[in-house]
Amino acid sequence: MTRQTAENRSEAGEVEESAFDVPADSEPIVCPYCSMPLSTERQRSLHIGLDHYHESTDREQEAFREAYAEEEKELSRFRIVALGGLVALYFGFLLVYALLAV
């Protein structure tokens, strides 16, 4: 799903339906502020927190903070795993070079 741009908004502030690919057989979760279709409740919470934080309710702000913290944990784990993979790849190439360069 692409991030909306100014061209994708109508004069009333609504998002044009053609701006997003939403399968016909699915029910998207819609942002109550800009009508942007989203696929999960977590994406809705993150969208509202990032794009409509000052307009949102306390409950929506709390849901945003929880979703953001969860996302940050997942990204931190991904970064550590990716770094470990790169280090293993580096030492693998170093070992192959050391064995074949003789």
Phi, psi and omega in degrees: 000134182269154178285140183289151177239175181298328181291337183277356181260141175276178181296331180279358181091359179281148178276134178291140181297328183289351182283346185227148175267107177239120179303142184295331184270004181247154177257107180286154173273128189253137176293130180287347184263323184231003179064024177286126179283135180229155186270335181225162178294326178296317177296323177297315179298316179294319179298313181297318180294324182276323186256340185225033188302314184287340178270342189281162179280168178299322179296317179293323178294321177294319177298322177297312181299320178293315179296321180294317179296318178297317179296320179296320177298315180296320179293322178297316178296317178300317180299318180293316179295318179295318178297318177299319178296318178294320178295316178297318178297316179301310181291331174297313177296322179296319179293316178298318179297317181296324181282323184269344182277355182285000000 
